[in-house]
Amino acid sequence: DEKGLSQWEGDPGIDFGGVISNSPIHHGFDYYFGVSASLDMAPYVFVRNDRFTALPKQQQPAVKFPHFVRKGPRADDFVIADVLDRLTEEAIAFIDDAAERDAPFLLYVPLTGPHKPTQPHERFRGKTSLGEYGDFVHQVDSTVGRILAALDANQVAENTVVIYTSDNGSYMFRYDDPQRTDHVDDDAIQGFRSDRHRANGPFRGTKADIYEAGHHVPFFVRWPKKLEPGRVCDSTICLTDVYASLAELFGADLAENEAEDSCSFLPMLDDPSHVRPAAVVHHSVNGSFAIRDGQWKLILTSGSGGREQPAGKPFDGQVQLYDMASDSGESTNLAEDHPEVVERLTKQLEDFRQSGRSVRRK
């Protein structure tokens, strides 16, 4: 079958020998190498530009957590534990080529780890005292180090801006009992935390929740030519701010209908006390919204909006208000104590919704 093994549960079939009509090269990228989804999702085959690199001719069986993968088609050359290495090698080759041509470049490397499947390469197993997940995080550290070393080796590190961050907080647990409602503090049902790895630190909730653990992530910027290392900025930004920041960095003007939720964070690189001029809006997996402005975070649902129980429903008539300056763990709901703040932030969020943007261009 020259189309490859294209059938799996719930899928009508894909022509793996055909052209992909909606790949990153159709959205502004000149070149792409990677996978089609999260590494636990089929099909298990690499994509280069607008084509699959091989025909998946075998069936990957489902694997349980924490090595979790879903059933689906897999190519012979696709080995889960080798994917991080393959992506790293491709990234380094891209840097080498750009440096040889003395060409400016944008390299976006969305790593497949330490997201599940938790399958560290054999050479990293047992390297930490934090179990498989700790070993996997160690492998990710090594991966980033290799990419940074490639910048150094090509003598382009000095004026290359490196941003290292995450798209969400850690999942950090597994459900052993769906009736258990507290999966944040009970180590007995924490698949990742049982090995003394508390990925979300002191924050409430988990990935997909509206609480801090779902959204509060590290954000590192390295730019040797401009930035003194070791500086810390506690101001709130949003990942949407990368767009406006790069536009300012390159001197590109943004239209009024462009990057509607993006503020440049470049002023914070010069002055860590600088405050984002617009409120930040974010939402959970079930569509519950929060808006944060200064010390205040208003959540427009009665629950987590995600995995922590009770989840609540979006705009269910109840709200939560937290003073993030004194209560980053979101333990005390101050909505009844500060109705004026609730009213102001609720109106602000509605104004954003009506206008279709949270940031105005001057």
N, C-alpha and C positions, 0 to 999 in steps of 0.2 A: 504494500500500500504506500504509494509515493506521497500521500498526504499525512502519513504518520498515524499513530494511535490517537484518534481524535475524540473518542467517546468516553465520558465519565458521567457520574450521576448528575442529572439535571441539565446536561449540556447537549445541544443538538449537533455538535461537531464543528471542528475548526480545520481549515486548510492550512497546515503548518508549512506548506511549501509555497504559499502565496505571499502577497505583499501586505504588510500591516498598514492600514490607512489612517491610524490615529496614534502615531508614536511621537516621542519627544521632538523628532526632527520636523514634525508638522506644527510645532509650537515654539519655534524660535531657536532651537538647538541645531548646531551644524553637524554634530556627531553624537551618537548614543551607543552605549554598551551597558547591559544590565539584565534585569529580570522583569517580568510583566506585572508583578504584584509583590506582596509580602512573601518572604521565603517559605512560609508555611502553606502557601496557596499554589495550586496547579494552574497552568502547566509548568513543569520543571524543565525549562529549556532557556538558554540565553537568547537575548535579542540584540542584534547589531543593526543600528539605524532602523530600517523598516522591514527587517527580515529576521526570522528565527534562524539560529546558527546550525540547527540540526533537526532531524525528525524524531520526535519522541515515540519510540517503538516499544517501550515497556511500561508497565503499570506500577506506579509508586503506591505501596500499601499505606493505609493510615497508620500513624504512630501516635501513641498517647503522650500527654504532657509529662515532663517538660521538653521532651524531644519532639514535640508535637508537629506533625505535618498531616495535611489532608491527602486523601486518596486522589490520584489523578495521573495523567500522562507524564512520562519522564524520559529525557534523552539519555543515551548511554554515557555521555561525557559529563553529566550533571550530578555531582556529588555534593550533598548539602554542606558537609564540613569543609569543603574546599572553596565554597563560593566567595567568602571574604578575601581569600588569597587571590582569587581570579580578579575580583573587582580592584584590589590594590594594584595588581600588576598592570591592569589596563589604565588606571589612573596615573601610575608612574610613567608608563609609555607615553601618555598624552602630554605630561609635563616635559619629558625629554624632547618630544617632537617640537613643542612650542618654543622651548628654550633654544633648540638648535636653529629654528627659523627666526629667533629674536622677535617673536610675535606675542603681543598681549593675549591673555586667555582668561576665560571663565570656566572653572572646573567645579561641577556640582557632584558630590559623592554621597548619595544617600545610602549609608551602610545598612546591610541586612541584619547586623547584630548591634546590641545584645537582645534584640527582639527575638521571640521564639521563632523557630525551634532552637532550644538551648543545646547546641551541638558544637562545642569548641573543637578545634582541630587537635589531633592526637598530640602534637608537640606542646600544647598548652595544658593538657590534662594534668591535674595534680600540682600545678604551679602556684596555686594560692591555697590558703586555708579556709576558703569560703565556698567550697563545693564547685559543682559544674558551672553554676552561674558566675561565681567569682572568676573562674578560669576563663569563661567566655568574655567577661568584661576586660580581663587582662589581654585577651587576644585583640579586642577592639582597640585598646590602648596601643598595642604594638602596631596595628594597622595604621592608625593615625600617625604614629611615629615614623613609619616607613614613608608615608606621603610627605611629611615635613622634611624628612631627610633627603627626599628627591628634590625638593626646592633648594635645599642647601647645596646639594651636589651640583646642581645646575646654576648655582650662583644667582638665583632669582628671588631668594627668600626676603632680602632686605626691603624690597618694594612690592611684595605680594601681600595682600590683605587676606588673612585666613579667618574664617568664622566657623566655630565649632559649637553646635547646639543640638537640641532634640525637638522633635515635633510634638511631644506630649510627655506626661509623667509616666512612671513605670507601672506596669500591670502588677507585678511583684507578688502575686498570690495565685492560688488555684482554689476552685470550689471543691471541697471534699463533701460538703453537706449543703445543699441549696437552701435548707431551712435556717442555716446560721446567718444571722443578720450582721454581726460585727466581724468583718474580715480584715479590719485594720489593726486591731490590738491583740488578737488571739494568735499567738505563734503556732498553735497546733494545726491551723489550717492555712499557714503561709508557706507555699511551696518554695519561694525564693528567700523569704526572711528567716526561715528555719535554719539556714546556714549562716546566720548572723549578718546577713546583708540586708540592710534596711534602706532600700533604694530611694524611697520618697522622704527619708529623714523624718522630721517632726510634723509634716503636713498631713492634713486630714484627707481621707479618700484614696482614690487610685485613678489610674488611667480611665478616661471616659467620664469621670465625675466632673461636676462644676466646681468642686472644692479644689484647694490649692494643689493637692497631689496630682490632679489631672492636668494642670497647666503651668505650674512653677518649675521651670527648667533652667539649667545652667546656660550661659551664653558667653563664650570666650571670643575675643578678638585679638589677633596677633598681627602687628604691622611694625616691624622693627624700625623702619625708616622714620615713622611718625610717633609711635607710642612707646612710652616707658613701661617696661613689664612690671607686673605685680599690682597695678592700680585696680581698685574695686569701685564699682558704681552700683548703688542700691536702688536706683530709679527703675520704675516699671517701664518695659517696652513690650512690643508684640512682634512676633515673627513677620507680620505683614510690613513691619518697618524696614526690613531689609531692602525692599523695592525702592522706597524713597531715598534711603541712605546711599545706595549704589548710584541712583540717578544724580544725587548731589555730588557724589565723589567724582563722577565722570562729566559733570557739567551739563547734564541733560535736563531740559525743561519738561515738566509733567503737565499734561492737559488737565482741565478741571474735571473731566470724566475719567481720569486715570488714577490708579492707586488710591482709591477712595477711602481706604482705611489705613493709610501708611504715613508715618511721620519719620523724618530722618533722625537717626540717633547719633549722627556725627558730632553734634554739639556736646554730647555726653562724653565723647572720647577726649575732648579738650577740657571739659569741666564736669567731673563726675556728679556734681551737685545739681546739674541741669535737670529740669523736670519736663517730661513729655507734655506738650501743650494741649493734648486732647485726651479725653477719657478712653479707656480701653474696654472693648466689648469682646466677650468670648462666650462659647456655648458648649453644652455637654452632648453626649451621644444621643440622648432622647430629645434634643432640641430645646432644652432649658437654657435661659440666658442669664448672664451676669454682666454688670457694668461696674467699673472701678475708676474712681477719681480721687486722687490724693490718698488719704488714709482709709477711705471708705470703699467697701465692696458690697454691692447690692445684688442678691440672687433672687430671681423671680420664679421661685418654685419652693415647695415645702420640703423637698428632699435633696438628694445628691444629683438628680438628673442623670444618673448612670448606674453603677454597680452597687454602691453602698445602699443598704436598705434603711429607711424607706427611700425609694427613688423619687417619689413625687411625679407630677406631670407639669409640662411647660405652662406657665401662666395660670396656675391652678388657684389663684386668688390669695395665696400666702407668699410671704417674702422673708428673706433672711438678710440682715445687715450686720456686717462685721467691721470692726476697727482693726485694719491690718497692721497698723503701727504698733499696737499693743497686744494683739491677739491673732498672730499669723496661723495659729492652729484652728481658727474658726470655731471656738468652743462656746462663745457667748453671743447669742442673737440679740442685737440692740435695736431691732426695728421698732419696738414699742417705745423705747426711750428717745428715739430721734425721728419722729414722723416727718419732720421737715426735710431731713436728708433723704428719706425714702421717697417723698414726693418729688424732690428735685431730680434725683437720679432716674426715677421712673419716667418723668417727663423728658429728660435728656435722651434716654434710650428710645422713646417713642419718636422724638425728633429725628434721631439717626435713622430709624426705620422708615419714616415718611420720606426723608430726603435721599435715602439710599447710600449714605456715606457718613462717616464719623469725623473726617478730616476735610477742612476747606483749604483750597489753595489761595494764596494771597493774590 
